[in-house]
């Protein structure tokens, strides 16, 4: 894939390193879940308490959310009897493909690089621990991360890859229906904000997206266990979830019910920080969150209409999807461990959004400096030619 997209050899090497790095995390994920527990074992061994399905027929497991992951696990686990470690490697493979899609798009569409503490952001942001840990094992996280990345990769050239986008959307929607709906809206808005599509096609796309969203409302409402999809019911559901996740017996809990909206957003986006770290995974996460926080401080200074206009389509759709998902999760998740896991699906697009604004600004400053240099060179050449003509006279 690196050769197909004409990436430099050094980036091709990084993709090889990332593959082995990700494989290590599949092994580490297995050790972590076996020692500390998690839903992942329940998916592979069909012991999920939420879905008590005891059936010998594969297709009877097909359905949204938890049952969809059981359906995916049926053949390798129940039919073939593969080990849990093998299952994590299989799901981790999909997680790595998602990382590879994003890596290739950043390499192709970002104008310049940027350094933090003299370390270039690209490609080293792709070695962040959370990016690999939560996408290296059996569960919805690997499927959603892979599906979202594949969808945005296809969206970048939607005229020729539209069929890939539909397949990717299927996997995302079946794993987490609300994420599928967010992707539809984000993609439609990103395309309509662009200038390459005629107005009549934008109207048609808007109607299609609205129709698709309306069609999927029923199953999404059923998945969220709501009587209706409204702000009041969503807020009530969020408060119940927040109370459940902030009970005393849940580790790394925070009481978001007493937080203001800005503080909830800060908690979701940038915590755990160093003072929140309760284990080594949270400690590494705090380093990543410090990078997110640092980069976010550059948004205001680098925000320009030109940067938004020139931003690649995949990143526009990613950040538009990120906003409503963040608003929903920041009001519902009050456990930092769950926050780390859930925001992993879309947080990379926030990081890349900040990164792109900075790199676009750097490129524009460089182009302006080169224009000034050429202007003074031409001016100096004119002065020299006038002096030479004067001396001849």
Legacy VTK file of the C-alpha trace (Angstrom):
# vtk DataFile Version 3.0
C-alpha trace
ASCII
DATASET POLYDATA
POINTS 393 float
0.000 0.000 0.000
2.915 2.348 0.733
4.275 1.732 -2.777
0.837 2.226 -4.341
0.565 5.642 -2.712
4.200 6.493 -3.549
5.207 6.960 0.077
8.916 7.400 0.881
10.780 4.270 1.943
11.174 5.580 5.517
7.383 5.666 5.900
7.095 2.177 4.471
9.526 1.040 7.174
7.401 2.732 9.831
4.368 0.765 8.640
6.383 -2.437 9.121
7.410 -1.309 12.607
3.822 -0.405 13.438
2.630 -3.859 12.362
4.967 -5.607 14.812
4.243 -2.960 17.446
0.519 -3.649 17.064
1.095 -7.413 17.202
2.865 -6.917 20.532
-0.207 -5.085 21.828
-2.443 -8.010 20.832
-0.300 -10.229 23.063
-0.222 -7.595 25.812
-4.006 -7.095 25.515
-4.485 -10.847 26.011
-2.359 -10.810 29.170
-4.133 -7.711 30.490
-7.675 -9.060 29.991
-6.803 -12.489 31.400
-5.381 -10.865 34.543
-7.694 -7.884 35.042
-10.873 -8.961 33.247
-12.983 -7.360 30.531
-15.817 -7.916 28.063
-13.399 -9.171 25.430
-13.244 -12.690 26.928
-17.029 -12.826 27.050
-17.244 -12.106 23.321
-14.786 -14.843 22.392
-16.039 -17.442 24.855
-19.728 -16.551 24.458
-20.163 -15.719 28.132
-21.596 -12.203 27.818
-24.026 -11.467 30.644
-25.770 -8.800 28.534
-26.715 -11.295 25.809
-27.498 -14.776 27.035
-27.574 -16.535 23.680
-26.987 -20.272 23.766
-27.497 -21.391 20.203
-25.827 -23.761 17.778
-26.765 -21.754 14.696
-24.480 -18.977 13.514
-27.079 -16.665 11.960
-29.176 -16.628 15.130
-26.464 -14.393 16.637
-26.726 -11.774 13.891
-27.876 -8.400 15.186
-26.593 -4.971 16.242
-24.113 -4.221 19.023
-23.014 -7.141 21.238
-24.710 -9.843 19.176
-22.878 -8.644 16.050
-19.495 -9.204 17.704
-20.680 -12.662 18.820
-21.681 -13.328 15.212
-18.196 -12.340 14.048
-16.585 -14.570 16.686
-18.756 -17.630 16.029
-16.767 -19.292 13.230
-13.213 -18.718 14.539
-14.160 -19.410 18.175
-16.995 -21.944 18.265
-16.607 -23.632 14.860
-12.803 -23.656 14.570
-11.975 -23.611 18.277
-9.195 -21.028 17.959
-7.600 -19.667 21.118
-8.403 -16.309 22.694
-4.905 -15.050 21.806
-5.554 -15.907 18.158
-8.852 -14.057 18.344
-7.107 -10.947 19.633
-4.571 -11.155 16.810
-7.389 -11.491 14.257
-9.283 -8.477 15.606
-6.007 -6.622 16.088
-5.302 -7.143 12.393
-8.404 -5.096 11.564
-7.320 -2.439 14.046
-3.942 -2.191 12.314
-5.578 -1.834 8.888
-7.475 1.171 10.287
-4.222 2.685 11.540
-2.650 2.076 8.131
-5.496 3.851 6.309
-5.080 6.960 8.473
-1.264 6.814 8.197
-1.392 6.764 4.396
-3.861 9.671 4.209
-1.786 11.840 6.560
1.368 11.105 4.555
-0.383 12.009 1.308
-2.483 15.057 2.244
-0.698 16.931 5.049
1.421 19.805 3.693
4.175 19.910 6.357
5.215 18.249 9.615
5.340 19.710 13.127
7.546 18.983 16.116
6.741 18.770 19.825
9.856 18.749 22.046
11.847 18.382 18.810
10.012 15.128 17.967
8.065 15.196 14.668
4.359 14.477 15.139
4.235 12.359 12.003
4.722 9.420 12.074
5.327 9.176 15.837
1.719 9.968 16.860
0.892 6.578 15.381
2.877 4.926 18.179
0.548 6.257 20.890
-0.325 3.459 23.297
-4.106 3.937 23.356
-4.288 3.924 19.569
-3.000 0.342 19.648
-4.156 -1.066 22.974
-7.901 -0.657 22.451
-7.736 -1.773 18.793
-5.620 -4.882 19.431
-8.218 -7.287 20.787
-11.651 -8.847 20.438
-14.460 -6.333 20.822
-16.402 -3.456 19.314
-13.495 -1.030 19.614
-11.290 -2.663 16.985
-14.229 -3.099 14.592
-15.428 0.501 14.982
-11.961 2.018 14.699
-11.234 -0.004 11.556
-14.655 0.712 10.053
-14.474 4.471 10.676
-10.948 4.697 9.231
-11.940 2.624 6.182
-15.087 4.724 5.687
-13.106 7.983 5.763
-10.432 6.521 3.477
-13.135 5.626 0.955
-14.843 8.994 1.444
-11.679 10.856 0.430
-12.306 9.603 -3.120
-15.990 8.801 -2.801
-16.708 8.853 -6.540
-14.666 5.681 -7.078
-14.698 4.153 -3.562
-18.349 4.679 -2.591
-18.931 0.921 -2.399
-16.097 0.585 0.141
-17.708 3.316 2.234
-20.998 1.385 2.304
-19.296 -1.820 3.489
-17.363 0.066 6.166
-20.532 1.858 7.310
-22.268 -1.512 7.668
-19.633 -2.751 10.127
-19.621 0.480 12.145
-23.412 0.651 12.348
-23.781 -3.010 13.322
-21.135 -2.683 16.068
-22.379 0.680 17.396
-25.504 2.054 15.662
-25.110 5.585 17.068
-21.594 5.782 15.576
-22.958 4.732 12.194
-25.514 7.529 12.281
-22.860 10.061 13.307
-20.699 8.969 10.351
-23.540 9.449 7.868
-24.167 12.993 9.070
-20.476 13.871 9.254
-19.762 12.607 5.748
-22.752 14.382 4.212
-21.885 17.711 5.856
-18.210 17.441 4.869
-19.073 16.815 1.208
-21.652 19.610 1.151
-19.146 22.068 2.643
-16.754 21.358 -0.212
-16.702 23.305 -3.464
-16.173 20.436 -5.902
-19.822 19.326 -5.989
-22.620 21.115 -7.843
-25.445 22.565 -5.769
-28.081 20.161 -7.119
-25.960 17.181 -6.087
-25.451 18.692 -2.633
-29.227 19.001 -2.211
-29.702 15.403 -3.341
-26.979 14.226 -0.960
-28.538 16.150 1.930
-31.924 14.562 1.268
-30.337 11.107 0.987
-28.449 11.561 4.286
-31.600 12.832 6.019
-33.578 9.878 4.667
-30.910 7.402 5.743
-30.744 8.930 9.220
-34.525 8.825 9.579
-34.612 5.209 8.380
-32.026 4.175 10.987
-33.617 6.110 13.857
-35.806 3.195 14.877
-32.993 0.685 15.319
-30.764 3.280 16.997
-33.513 4.171 19.481
-34.053 0.487 20.187
-30.322 -0.035 20.696
-30.100 2.892 23.148
-33.227 1.589 24.935
-35.084 4.889 24.493
-38.787 5.384 23.929
-37.994 8.262 21.571
-34.870 9.975 20.250
-35.079 13.446 21.791
-32.817 15.761 23.781
-34.790 15.067 26.966
-34.584 11.276 26.664
-30.902 11.400 25.677
-30.119 13.635 28.655
-31.985 11.319 31.030
-30.158 8.307 29.579
-26.826 10.132 29.969
-27.503 10.936 33.616
-28.390 7.302 34.392
-25.215 6.082 32.668
-23.114 8.680 34.465
-24.519 7.649 37.851
-23.823 3.967 37.119
-20.237 4.688 36.092
-19.485 6.928 39.067
-20.384 4.431 41.776
-17.783 3.796 44.383
-16.990 0.275 43.180
-16.030 1.460 39.695
-12.325 2.364 39.375
-11.164 5.777 38.140
-14.653 7.250 38.580
-15.361 10.990 38.519
-18.594 12.746 39.462
-19.443 14.587 36.209
-22.970 15.352 37.424
-21.497 18.234 39.412
-19.315 19.477 36.532
-20.077 22.385 34.212
-20.219 21.692 30.464
-16.687 23.066 29.822
-15.307 20.898 32.633
-17.099 17.825 31.259
-15.572 18.511 27.842
-12.124 18.937 29.408
-12.536 15.686 31.360
-13.523 13.740 28.263
-10.855 15.213 25.971
-7.820 15.555 28.223
-8.136 13.310 31.257
-6.620 11.253 32.745
-3.692 13.614 33.314
-0.709 12.727 35.484
-2.557 13.350 38.756
-5.344 10.942 37.646
-3.068 8.019 36.742
-4.026 4.974 38.835
-2.095 2.352 36.791
0.554 2.216 34.078
-2.016 2.309 31.238
-3.482 5.539 32.659
0.058 6.903 33.098
0.853 6.427 29.414
-2.558 7.856 28.538
-1.775 10.978 30.549
1.274 11.607 28.339
-0.911 11.345 25.225
-3.555 13.610 26.747
-0.880 16.187 27.541
0.021 16.197 23.817
-3.682 16.595 22.904
-3.991 19.489 25.337
-0.832 21.181 24.039
-1.931 20.909 20.405
-5.429 22.177 21.202
-3.899 25.460 22.415
-2.804 26.135 18.813
-6.325 25.903 17.333
-7.255 29.566 17.805
-3.959 30.926 16.463
-3.966 28.674 13.382
-7.700 28.721 12.606
-8.268 30.264 9.181
-10.995 29.876 6.547
-8.292 28.834 4.076
-7.166 25.963 6.338
-10.742 24.652 6.611
-11.211 25.054 2.847
-8.005 23.167 2.018
-8.486 20.461 4.643
-8.756 16.967 3.085
-12.265 15.551 2.970
-11.511 12.616 5.268
-10.407 14.988 8.030
-13.400 17.304 7.592
-15.744 14.348 7.959
-13.709 12.985 10.878
-13.826 16.202 12.894
-17.511 16.844 12.102
-18.282 13.316 13.342
-16.058 13.873 16.383
-18.056 16.887 17.632
-21.502 15.297 18.292
-19.901 12.068 19.519
-17.834 14.073 22.010
-20.894 16.010 23.168
-22.804 12.759 23.747
-20.019 10.887 25.538
-18.816 13.792 27.691
-22.290 13.923 29.280
-22.555 10.174 29.806
-19.106 8.795 30.664
-17.846 9.427 34.183
-15.254 6.668 34.369
-11.833 7.587 32.986
-11.093 4.010 31.958
-14.252 3.889 29.849
-13.460 7.380 28.500
-10.042 6.224 27.262
-11.655 3.324 25.453
-14.605 5.135 23.904
-12.793 8.243 22.707
-10.174 6.115 20.951
-12.557 5.716 17.984
-12.476 9.404 17.064
-9.798 11.183 19.152
-7.142 10.639 16.490
-9.133 12.935 14.164
-9.101 15.720 16.750
-5.329 15.357 17.031
-4.952 15.382 13.239
-7.265 18.402 13.019
-4.967 20.389 15.336
-1.930 19.044 13.491
-3.337 20.057 10.096
-4.136 23.611 11.194
-0.555 24.029 12.406
1.040 22.462 9.319
-1.196 24.466 6.945
-0.228 27.686 8.747
3.452 26.733 8.524
3.147 26.131 4.791
1.358 29.447 4.244
4.053 31.297 6.219
6.717 29.590 4.129
4.952 30.510 0.873
4.571 34.133 2.014
8.261 34.247 2.961
9.208 32.850 -0.454
6.980 35.440 -2.163
8.684 38.226 -0.206
12.090 36.783 -1.070
11.238 36.668 -4.769
9.839 40.226 -4.592
13.056 41.586 -3.050
15.159 39.597 -5.489
13.271 41.095 -8.439
13.512 44.529 -6.839
17.244 44.112 -6.315
17.688 42.903 -9.893
15.866 45.999 -11.198
18.063 48.260 -9.055
21.205 46.498 -10.258
20.114 46.760 -13.899
19.418 50.479 -13.462
22.859 50.977 -11.870
24.469 49.063 -14.715
22.610 51.134 -17.328
23.568 54.335 -15.511
27.253 53.363 -15.402
27.238 52.617 -19.158
25.742 56.037 -19.842
LINES 1 394
393 0 1 2 3 4 5 6 7 8 9 10 11 12 13 14 15 16 17 18 19 20 21 22 23 24 25 26 27 28 29 30 31 32 33 34 35 36 37 38 39 40 41 42 43 44 45 46 47 48 49 50 51 52 53 54 55 56 57 58 59 60 61 62 63 64 65 66 67 68 69 70 71 72 73 74 75 76 77 78 79 80 81 82 83 84 85 86 87 88 89 90 91 92 93 94 95 96 97 98 99 100 101 102 103 104 105 106 107 108 109 110 111 112 113 114 115 116 117 118 119 120 121 122 123 124 125 126 127 128 129 130 131 132 133 134 135 136 137 138 139 140 141 142 143 144 145 146 147 148 149 150 151 152 153 154 155 156 157 158 159 160 161 162 163 164 165 166 167 168 169 170 171 172 173 174 175 176 177 178 179 180 181 182 183 184 185 186 187 188 189 190 191 192 193 194 195 196 197 198 199 200 201 202 203 204 205 206 207 208 209 210 211 212 213 214 215 216 217 218 219 220 221 222 223 224 225 226 227 228 229 230 231 232 233 234 235 236 237 238 239 240 241 242 243 244 245 246 247 248 249 250 251 252 253 254 255 256 257 258 259 260 261 262 263 264 265 266 267 268 269 270 271 272 273 274 275 276 277 278 279 280 281 282 283 284 285 286 287 288 289 290 291 292 293 294 295 296 297 298 299 300 301 302 303 304 305 306 307 308 309 310 311 312 313 314 315 316 317 318 319 320 321 322 323 324 325 326 327 328 329 330 331 332 333 334 335 336 337 338 339 340 341 342 343 344 345 346 347 348 349 350 351 352 353 354 355 356 357 358 359 360 361 362 363 364 365 366 367 368 369 370 371 372 373 374 375 376 377 378 379 380 381 382 383 384 385 386 387 388 389 390 391 392
